[in-house]
Amino acid sequence: MSVFNKKKDGLEPPLDTITILKEVPRRALRAARKEGEWYAVPAGWPLFKAGDVSDSIYFILTGTFGAFRQMPDGRDEFMGHIRAGEPAGEMALFQNGQSHGTADPPTDAFHSSSVYALRDSEVFKLSRKSFQKLINAEPEILSGVIRLIVARLKNGELRNPRTAPKVFSLVATSPSIDIGQRAQALATSLKRLNVRARIVFEDEGREKPAGFFDQLESENDIVILVSTMGENSWFKLAMRQADRIWVVARADARPSDPIFPKTSSPAQAMKLIDVLLIHYPGYRQASKPSDWLQAAGASRIFHWTNMMGESSARLARTMAGRSVGVVLSGGGARAYAHIGAIRAIRELGIPVDFIGGTSMGAVIAACVAKGWDIQEIETRIRKAFVATNPLGDWHLPVVGLVKGRKVDARLLEHFGNSEINDLEIPFFASSTSLSTGLVRVHRSGSLRAALRASISLPGILPPVVEDDQILVDGAVLNNFPADIMAKFHRGLTIGADVTRTDKGLKTESFIDPPGFFGWVARHGLSSMPPIAELLMRSATLTNDPTNGHEDVDALVLPELGEIELRDWKAYDECVEAGYSAAMKALHNSGFVAQLNLVTG
């Protein structure tokens, strides 16, 4: 399909399919048809780019577009879909512009984002002047546009239904994968969520026009296009029509790199890709999950360990935007409370589909992502942090108060050489890059290295050097990374935050303190001096204690009294406070009822 003006063929654009134009009288629509242009836009082509002059509004007749904004690091971030029946470019029409003393419309209003066709689409373009004429004739149109803008702003970019993909291409990397059976398993799990899903195989979908797929979208909640990789027309069409690509691969196979044949898929170009790695019983893993992630250019990896068990249920919740994410704050020993919160979540039967955190919250989150039960989590945390002080190997500092050898040894003992992409549950940890002044999100690579960076409070633990960056505790910039979790999945999020909101430090420790040898004489070498608490508090002092609270659906705030960040023996008290706070928050916020509603 190439860009062309269909009005030249004597056809009339179906403007009555546009939601905000449905009630417009025919005479007004006839006038608009004469003024506007009807175009076809191939998949992958831009409708407009950020910085382009905004002098028109576009109405999507068929197909789907995606809105993207450029981030400070140069990458494009996906903002949401614009589907058939919706306008595009309407925001810029309301920017203040100057007409430069002429009767022409303003020319210095610019698009703030880029919009690309995600599949072969058709649009109707109306200039600013023509749109103003239409509004003057039918003022209700303006009200409709304003209501749409307000709804989009109210929903926000991250929790906006417009960001939800509807068309998934389930692509098998090998003919030995029964991709049809896998699609049926997903459809069955989606049905249990009361989600209408339609599977489309090659025989039905091959050589169908764009309108066929638009109709499928309007009649179903999810559309699954099923294909095996190859140089055939159906595979290329399935890739081109996808909102999101799910690559289904075998853990006992090795990926080719690159994994895809050459296609013109916008979803592929924009890396809207996940890997579903199948684990067959008794088969040996032939490559690292990260190898598949890299070869596919994917952003997430899921492990499919059983056809119809929890793996399929998690994938269905993710596909339907009904997954559950858990995010845990940093807080030193106070983060023991997160174990109590996890215990409450599990007792209530709430699934955990995504998990992440920072500092000690990341350590607890990693335990959950490993698939450990509460008993194993408690045993390991007690051994690693409660039995003896993990920060007990302190010395006269050069880059940190402690050598960090005890911490390194305990991370190795409990997490070994696991990689983040090996974990049962998708996971992230966050640290702070002193080199860039930005949050670093760890979603792949060594789990142990990510945790070591995430807990490295400056001045206490030596920093981690990775990719020529100096990494320290994630709590320095963001102690409650709920905003990162909001970008990780589209469902409901539970957050547990143990950030201190009081003054936190005991003044008596800083009044006429003894010298170095005096402190050692009183407390011995195993007890860390007050400078540790001072550095801990100083490193996170600028954090807003309510930061990220608006990004979660249920907020757990344990009452931890005077427990300090380095009170490593206060385990039982913290855990029980976390359990009580979680039970209260999950019931009082209506989260349990809301979860039951969306998961059936």
Buried (B, 14 or more C-beta within 10 A) or exposed (E): BEEEEBBEEEEEBBBEBBEBBEEBEEEBBEBBBEBBBBBBBBBBBBBBBBEBBBBBBBBBBBBBBBBBEBEEEEEBBBBBBBBBBBBBBBBBBEEEBEEEEEEEBBBEBBBBBBBBBBBBBBBBBBBBBBBBBBBEBBEEBBEBBEEBBEEBEEBEBBBBEBBBBBBBBBBBBEEEBEBBEBBBBBBBBBEEBEBEBBBBBBEEBEEBEBBBBBEBBEEBBBBBBBBBBEEBEBBBBBBBBBBBBBBBBBBBBEBEEEBBEEBBBBBBBBBBBBBBBBBEEEEEEEBBBBBBBBBBBBBBBBBBBEBEEEBBBBBBBBBBBBBBBBBBBBBBBBBBBBBBBBBBBBEBEBBBBBBBBBBBBBBBBBBBBBEBEBEEBBEBBBEBBBEEBBBBBBEEBEEBBBBBEBBBEBBEEBBEEBBBBBBBBBBBBBBBBBBEEEBBBBBBBBBBBBBBBBBBBBBBBBBBEBEEBBBBBBBBBBBBBBBBBBBBBBBBBBBBBBBBEEEBBEEEEEEEEEEEEEBEEEEEEEBBBBBBBBBBBBBBEEBEBEBBBEBBBBBBBBEBEEBBBBBBEBBEBBBBBBBBBBBBBBBEBEBBEEBEEBBE
